[in-house]
């Protein structure tokens, strides 16, 4: 059994600056950990499809405003700048972000072709990117775009997104909450950046479930919420594909939040997902302690190979 990992060294070309937490070395740490893992020979490394061979722009235009797309491109073409105080755009960031979208689309194709899971190891992340604004290190809304793309494929009627990043995916929710064929579930620290994701936010079709977690929580707090809320919500939606916005910044060692998970806990989350469907696309979001991040990705993929 081979497990697809969609990755390119081009994702290292999105430069954020030496002191920025969302840096290229995040991917390097994960790649090194996966190549050293016991299951390394079972990994199928796949380059993303070149953007020119994909309907990336048409999908972007469906979910992001042309004004915003042009803004990201113009900042990159003029040598770089910032979308907000936290979200840098370097000279190659626009092209790299487009390639990241293509990688997520490749992931959808791979999962639908095989009926098994895959992991998109790409950056920049996307779940904070709203239709008309980038923020929180994110440029384009990768998970939301992948969900809409999946619905255009034969036999796919419902897609669910589970966001286990420690921060609420405000961008993903803003884009999908009005779509009856997409369900969105986020488990996140609250209060925390970006301040959204209240339990009262349910979407236009009762298709949104936000599960706020208090600071200081650990797996003892997470596990019953997964079992009693997350899994029933996603199971009842009966998705033909599950997309996981796989952020790993809820680890105890992560510098940007106050949750006390351990890397192996993400294996438990993955088991919960596999109870719902084997058709899971995992895509990297946050996670800023290199060791905890890489070990968490290893734990995620390891459970899919059981």
ZAFIFI-370065 format. One record per residue (C-alpha): residue in one letter; x, y, z; residue number from 1. Coordinates in Angstrom, 3 decimals. Each point is the difference from the previous one (the first is absolute). Example, Ala and Ser with C-alpha at 12.3 -4.5 7.8 and 13.67 -1.06 7.14 Angstrom:
<rs>
{r "A", {12.300, -4.500, 7.800}, 1}
{r "S", {1.370, 3.440, -0.660}, 2}
</rs>
This chain:
<rs>
{r "X", {0.000, 0.000, 0.000}, 1}
{r "X", {1.403, 3.348, -1.066}, 2}
{r "X", {-0.931, 3.331, 1.549}, 3}
{r "X", {0.175, 3.060, -2.305}, 4}
{r "X", {1.784, 3.143, 1.208}, 5}
{r "X", {-0.322, 2.938, -2.378}, 6}
{r "X", {2.992, 2.288, 0.400}, 7}
{r "X", {2.405, 2.255, -1.888}, 8}
{r "X", {3.142, 1.858, 1.040}, 9}
{r "X", {-1.614, 3.028, -1.657}, 10}
{r "X", {-2.113, 0.360, 3.135}, 11}
{r "X", {3.188, 1.124, 1.733}, 12}
{r "X", {0.116, 3.065, -2.276}, 13}
{r "X", {-2.773, 1.794, 1.885}, 14}
{r "X", {2.306, 2.131, 2.134}, 15}
{r "X", {-1.405, 1.480, 3.185}, 16}
{r "X", {3.085, 1.331, 1.765}, 17}
{r "X", {2.392, -1.415, 2.567}, 18}
{r "X", {-2.135, 0.674, 3.079}, 19}
{r "X", {-3.365, -0.953, -1.489}, 20}
{r "X", {-1.428, -3.255, 1.432}, 21}
{r "X", {-1.460, -1.210, -3.324}, 22}
{r "X", {3.372, -0.669, -1.603}, 23}
{r "X", {1.285, -2.452, -2.643}, 24}
{r "X", {1.806, -2.080, 2.616}, 25}
{r "X", {-3.378, -1.284, 1.155}, 26}
{r "X", {-0.206, -2.091, -3.170}, 27}
{r "X", {3.637, -1.032, 0.161}, 28}
{r "X", {-0.519, -1.376, 3.512}, 29}
{r "X", {-3.046, -2.000, -1.102}, 30}
{r "X", {1.702, -1.398, -3.110}, 31}
{r "X", {3.017, -1.119, 2.053}, 32}
{r "X", {-2.229, -1.646, 2.613}, 33}
{r "X", {-2.037, -1.856, -2.624}, 34}
{r "X", {3.122, -1.245, -1.777}, 35}
{r "X", {1.291, -1.328, 3.330}, 36}
{r "X", {-3.308, -1.595, 1.020}, 37}
{r "X", {-0.421, -3.779, 0.255}, 38}
{r "X", {-2.536, 0.171, -2.833}, 39}
{r "X", {2.180, 2.156, -2.284}, 40}
{r "X", {0.041, -2.634, -2.760}, 41}
{r "X", {-3.806, 0.114, -0.124}, 42}
{r "X", {-0.095, 3.698, -0.867}, 43}
{r "X", {-0.697, 0.980, -3.589}, 44}
{r "X", {1.454, 3.471, -0.559}, 45}
{r "X", {-1.842, 1.903, -2.714}, 46}
{r "X", {0.782, 3.379, -1.550}, 47}
{r "X", {-2.998, 2.325, -0.400}, 48}
{r "X", {-1.399, 0.524, -3.466}, 49}
{r "X", {1.315, 3.224, -1.602}, 50}
{r "X", {-2.502, 2.826, 0.409}, 51}
{r "X", {-0.297, 0.475, -3.774}, 52}
{r "X", {-1.442, -3.518, -0.280}, 53}
{r "X", {-2.684, 0.611, 2.635}, 54}
{r "X", {-3.148, 2.191, 0.239}, 55}
{r "X", {1.604, 1.774, 2.955}, 56}
{r "X", {-0.855, 3.549, -1.073}, 57}
{r "X", {-3.627, -0.781, -0.799}, 58}
{r "X", {-0.427, -1.614, 3.419}, 59}
{r "X", {1.678, 2.948, 1.707}, 60}
{r "X", {-2.354, 2.375, -1.802}, 61}
{r "X", {-3.000, -1.968, 1.234}, 62}
{r "X", {1.002, 0.358, 3.656}, 63}
{r "X", {2.245, 3.069, 0.226}, 64}
{r "X", {-0.721, 3.437, -1.437}, 65}
{r "X", {1.979, 1.064, -3.039}, 66}
{r "X", {1.041, 3.096, 1.925}, 67}
{r "X", {1.637, -2.129, 2.685}, 68}
{r "X", {1.677, -2.404, -2.460}, 69}
{r "X", {1.454, 2.988, -1.852}, 70}
{r "X", {1.209, 1.498, 3.283}, 71}
{r "X", {2.005, -3.112, 0.938}, 72}
{r "X", {1.483, -0.190, -3.496}, 73}
{r "X", {0.928, 3.678, -0.081}, 74}
{r "X", {1.738, -0.098, 3.387}, 75}
{r "X", {2.066, -2.972, -1.150}, 76}
{r "X", {0.856, 1.552, -3.369}, 77}
{r "X", {1.204, 3.212, 1.633}, 78}
{r "X", {2.448, -1.868, 2.231}, 79}
{r "X", {-2.130, -0.876, 3.003}, 80}
{r "X", {-1.889, 1.548, 2.885}, 81}
{r "X", {-2.725, -0.807, 2.509}, 82}
{r "X", {-3.714, -0.783, -0.209}, 83}
{r "X", {-0.236, 0.769, 3.704}, 84}
{r "X", {2.472, 0.204, 2.863}, 85}
{r "X", {0.319, -3.789, 0.184}, 86}
{r "X", {-0.230, -1.001, -3.655}, 87}
{r "X", {3.015, 0.675, -2.226}, 88}
{r "X", {0.074, -0.419, -3.760}, 89}
{r "X", {3.410, -0.533, -1.576}, 90}
{r "X", {1.004, 0.148, -3.649}, 91}
{r "X", {-1.001, -3.614, -0.674}, 92}
{r "X", {-2.870, -0.271, 2.489}, 93}
{r "X", {-2.781, 0.421, -2.560}, 94}
{r "X", {1.355, -2.769, -2.235}, 95}
{r "X", {0.670, -2.270, 2.981}, 96}
{r "X", {-3.499, 0.572, 1.391}, 97}
{r "X", {-1.470, -0.888, -3.383}, 98}
{r "X", {2.094, -3.187, -0.038}, 99}
{r "X", {-1.242, -0.810, 3.508}, 100}
{r "X", {-3.580, 0.189, -1.269}, 101}
{r "X", {0.933, -2.355, -2.830}, 102}
{r "X", {1.509, -2.402, 2.530}, 103}
{r "X", {-3.245, -0.056, 1.994}, 104}
{r "X", {-1.896, -0.746, -3.230}, 105}
{r "X", {2.440, -2.831, -0.711}, 106}
{r "X", {-0.753, -1.307, 3.460}, 107}
{r "X", {-3.714, -0.036, -0.736}, 108}
{r "X", {0.613, -1.905, -3.230}, 109}
{r "X", {2.264, -2.532, 1.701}, 110}
{r "X", {-2.483, -0.718, 2.812}, 111}
{r "X", {-2.939, -0.339, -2.381}, 112}
{r "X", {1.968, -2.276, -2.333}, 113}
{r "X", {1.210, -2.371, 2.723}, 114}
{r "X", {-2.676, 0.287, 2.672}, 115}
{r "X", {2.813, 0.462, 2.525}, 116}
{r "X", {1.661, 2.882, 1.814}, 117}
{r "X", {2.716, 2.404, -1.157}, 118}
{r "X", {1.949, 2.911, 1.519}, 119}
{r "X", {0.703, 3.363, -1.635}, 120}
{r "X", {3.235, 1.370, 1.407}, 121}
{r "X", {-0.194, 3.553, -1.294}, 122}
{r "X", {0.248, 3.601, 1.089}, 123}
{r "X", {-1.123, 2.732, 0.332}, 124}
{r "X", {-2.918, -1.190, 2.140}, 125}
{r "X", {-3.524, 1.124, -0.829}, 126}
{r "X", {-2.731, -0.292, 2.605}, 127}
{r "X", {0.106, 3.670, 1.103}, 128}
{r "X", {-0.226, 1.348, -3.570}, 129}
{r "X", {-3.433, 1.501, -0.604}, 130}
{r "X", {-1.558, 0.692, -3.382}, 131}
{r "X", {1.322, 3.564, -0.099}, 132}
{r "X", {2.906, -0.015, 2.457}, 133}
{r "X", {3.049, -1.985, 1.011}, 134}
{r "X", {0.986, -0.149, 3.657}, 135}
{r "X", {1.544, -2.234, 2.640}, 136}
{r "X", {2.879, -1.148, -2.262}, 137}
{r "X", {-2.545, -1.165, -2.656}, 138}
{r "X", {-0.324, 1.105, -3.627}, 139}
{r "X", {-2.608, -2.198, -1.724}, 140}
{r "X", {-2.665, -2.172, 1.617}, 141}
{r "X", {1.428, -3.409, -0.922}, 142}
{r "X", {-2.485, -2.247, 1.813}, 143}
{r "X", {-3.066, 1.894, -1.196}, 144}
{r "X", {1.295, 0.001, -3.578}, 145}
{r "X", {0.689, -3.749, 0.198}, 146}
{r "X", {-3.529, -0.624, 1.286}, 147}
{r "X", {-1.605, 1.935, -2.850}, 148}
{r "X", {2.225, -1.784, -2.501}, 149}
{r "X", {-0.979, -3.384, 1.439}, 150}
{r "X", {-3.683, 0.801, -0.477}, 151}
{r "X", {0.678, 0.445, -3.706}, 152}
{r "X", {1.214, -3.602, -0.244}, 153}
{r "X", {-2.229, -2.897, -0.993}, 154}
{r "X", {-1.933, -1.630, 2.826}, 155}
{r "X", {0.922, 2.564, 2.670}, 156}
{r "X", {-3.053, 1.601, 1.593}, 157}
{r "X", {1.203, 0.933, 3.494}, 158}
{r "X", {3.396, 1.044, 1.360}, 159}
{r "X", {0.864, 0.557, 3.655}, 160}
{r "X", {2.897, 2.035, 1.368}, 161}
{r "X", {1.437, -0.674, 3.448}, 162}
{r "X", {2.324, 2.732, 1.264}, 163}
{r "X", {2.048, -1.120, 3.008}, 164}
{r "X", {2.443, 2.909, -0.144}, 165}
{r "X", {0.119, 1.780, 3.373}, 166}
{r "X", {-1.302, 3.181, -1.669}, 167}
{r "X", {-3.481, 0.276, -1.456}, 168}
{r "X", {-0.080, -0.124, -3.795}, 169}
{r "X", {-1.938, 3.198, -0.514}, 170}
{r "X", {0.811, 0.087, -3.715}, 171}
{r "X", {-1.166, -3.528, -0.696}, 172}
{r "X", {-3.218, 0.559, 1.932}, 173}
{r "X", {-0.723, 3.317, -1.723}, 174}
{r "X", {0.293, -1.623, -3.411}, 175}
{r "X", {-1.867, -3.280, 0.601}, 176}
{r "X", {-2.687, 0.808, 2.598}, 177}
{r "X", {-2.473, 0.977, -2.731}, 178}
{r "X", {0.495, -3.238, -1.963}, 179}
{r "X", {-2.446, -2.800, 0.895}, 180}
{r "X", {2.276, -2.721, -1.403}, 181}
{r "X", {2.966, 0.903, 2.217}, 182}
{r "X", {0.188, -0.522, 3.760}, 183}
{r "X", {2.621, 1.741, 2.118}, 184}
{r "X", {1.105, -1.027, 3.479}, 185}
{r "X", {2.697, 1.830, 1.954}, 186}
{r "X", {1.512, -0.989, 3.345}, 187}
{r "X", {2.023, 2.958, 1.255}, 188}
{r "X", {1.261, 1.861, 3.020}, 189}
{r "X", {-2.341, 2.773, 1.106}, 190}
{r "X", {0.730, 2.776, 0.747}, 191}
{r "X", {2.839, 0.144, -2.494}, 192}
{r "X", {0.872, 1.502, -3.386}, 193}
{r "X", {-1.976, 0.923, -2.094}, 194}
{r "X", {-2.831, 0.297, 2.540}, 195}
{r "X", {-2.618, -1.745, -2.121}, 196}
{r "X", {-1.504, -3.476, 0.275}, 197}
{r "X", {-2.685, 0.266, 2.662}, 198}
{r "X", {-2.133, -3.075, 0.604}, 199}
{r "X", {-3.052, 2.052, -1.004}, 200}
{r "X", {1.264, 0.296, -3.597}, 201}
{r "X", {-1.824, -2.797, -1.842}, 202}
{r "X", {0.012, 0.972, -3.682}, 203}
{r "X", {-2.956, 0.667, -2.285}, 204}
{r "X", {-0.868, -3.705, -0.252}, 205}
{r "X", {1.021, -1.109, 3.494}, 206}
{r "X", {3.168, -1.131, -1.778}, 207}
{r "X", {2.506, 1.564, 2.429}, 208}
{r "X", {1.115, -1.394, 3.347}, 209}
{r "X", {2.432, 2.030, 2.080}, 210}
{r "X", {1.457, -1.676, 3.083}, 211}
{r "X", {1.840, 2.602, 2.117}, 212}
{r "X", {2.620, -1.402, 2.396}, 213}
{r "X", {1.258, 1.942, 3.054}, 214}
{r "X", {3.719, 0.772, 0.391}, 215}
{r "X", {1.909, -2.647, 1.941}, 216}
{r "X", {-2.038, -2.914, -1.364}, 217}
{r "X", {1.613, -3.342, -0.852}, 218}
{r "X", {-1.144, -3.263, -1.587}, 219}
{r "X", {-2.290, -0.682, 2.972}, 220}
{r "X", {-2.000, 3.035, -1.042}, 221}
{r "X", {0.203, -0.625, -3.739}, 222}
{r "X", {-0.863, -3.693, -0.216}, 223}
{r "X", {-3.581, 0.138, 1.339}, 224}
{r "X", {-0.767, 2.969, -2.244}, 225}
{r "X", {1.212, -1.938, -3.034}, 226}
{r "X", {-2.049, -3.030, 0.993}, 227}
{r "X", {-3.192, 1.828, 0.992}, 228}
{r "X", {-0.047, 2.968, -2.379}, 229}
{r "X", {2.497, -0.107, -2.853}, 230}
{r "X", {-0.416, -3.593, -1.184}, 231}
{r "X", {-3.843, -0.002, 0.211}, 232}
{r "X", {-0.240, 3.330, -1.851}, 233}
{r "X", {2.266, -1.124, -2.839}, 234}
{r "X", {-1.465, -3.519, -0.154}, 235}
{r "X", {-3.558, 1.329, -0.232}, 236}
{r "X", {1.025, 2.189, -2.926}, 237}
{r "X", {1.059, -3.168, -1.886}, 238}
{r "X", {2.880, 1.577, -1.929}, 239}
{r "X", {1.347, -1.545, -3.189}, 240}
{r "X", {3.344, 1.590, 0.915}, 241}
{r "X", {1.446, 1.290, 3.264}, 242}
{r "X", {2.564, 2.808, -0.171}, 243}
{r "X", {2.077, 0.616, 3.117}, 244}
{r "X", {1.563, 3.404, 0.544}, 245}
{r "X", {2.860, -1.593, 1.881}, 246}
{r "X", {1.543, 2.619, 2.233}, 247}
{r "X", {2.268, -1.209, 2.782}, 248}
{r "X", {0.271, 3.128, 2.134}, 249}
{r "X", {-2.116, -1.459, 2.824}, 250}
{r "X", {3.135, -1.842, 1.153}, 251}
{r "X", {1.244, 0.892, 3.481}, 252}
{r "X", {3.361, 1.141, -1.425}, 253}
{r "X", {-1.500, 2.310, -2.617}, 254}
{r "X", {0.830, 3.677, 0.604}, 255}
{r "X", {-3.203, 1.532, -1.403}, 256}
{r "X", {-2.738, -1.511, 2.198}, 257}
{r "X", {-0.734, -1.465, 3.416}, 258}
{r "X", {-1.282, -3.543, -0.582}, 259}
{r "X", {1.876, -3.005, 1.384}, 260}
{r "X", {-0.334, -2.758, -2.578}, 261}
{r "X", {2.815, -2.444, -0.773}, 262}
{r "X", {0.980, -1.154, -3.514}, 263}
{r "X", {-1.485, -3.480, 0.522}, 264}
{r "X", {-3.397, 1.571, 0.714}, 265}
{r "X", {-0.333, 0.793, -3.691}, 266}
{r "X", {0.041, -3.734, -0.614}, 267}
{r "X", {-3.169, -0.211, 2.101}, 268}
{r "X", {-1.589, 2.799, -2.011}, 269}
{r "X", {0.908, -1.857, -3.182}, 270}
{r "X", {-1.651, -3.160, 1.338}, 271}
{r "X", {-3.179, 2.025, 0.550}, 272}
{r "X", {0.136, 1.196, -3.608}, 273}
{r "X", {0.497, -3.526, -1.292}, 274}
{r "X", {-3.195, -1.014, 1.807}, 275}
{r "X", {-1.836, 2.411, -2.297}, 276}
{r "X", {1.660, -0.868, -3.318}, 277}
{r "X", {3.255, -1.267, -1.487}, 278}
{r "X", {-0.189, 2.771, -2.589}, 279}
{r "X", {1.940, 2.683, 1.855}, 280}
{r "X", {2.145, 2.788, -1.383}, 281}
{r "X", {2.313, 1.440, 2.642}, 282}
{r "X", {1.489, 3.405, -0.795}, 283}
{r "X", {2.523, 1.873, 2.115}, 284}
{r "X", {-1.085, 3.169, 1.777}, 285}
{r "X", {1.815, 1.232, 3.168}, 286}
{r "X", {2.560, -1.464, 2.400}, 287}
{r "X", {3.102, 1.955, 0.945}, 288}
{r "X", {2.131, -2.147, 2.293}, 289}
{r "X", {1.993, -2.042, -2.504}, 290}
{r "X", {0.366, -3.127, 2.137}, 291}
{r "X", {-3.623, -0.155, 1.148}, 292}
{r "X", {-1.217, 0.854, -3.499}, 293}
{r "X", {1.997, -2.703, -1.747}, 294}
{r "X", {-0.820, -2.666, 2.597}, 295}
{r "X", {-3.698, 0.864, -0.285}, 296}
{r "X", {-0.004, -0.425, -3.774}, 297}
{r "X", {1.759, -3.350, 0.446}, 298}
{r "X", {-2.695, -1.052, 2.510}, 299}
{r "X", {-2.757, 1.036, -2.420}, 300}
{r "X", {1.343, -1.933, -2.979}, 301}
{r "X", {0.956, -3.015, 2.115}, 302}
{r "X", {-3.632, -0.521, 1.034}, 303}
{r "X", {-1.106, 0.046, -3.644}, 304}
{r "X", {2.380, -2.867, -0.767}, 305}
{r "X", {-1.409, -2.335, 2.674}, 306}
</rs>
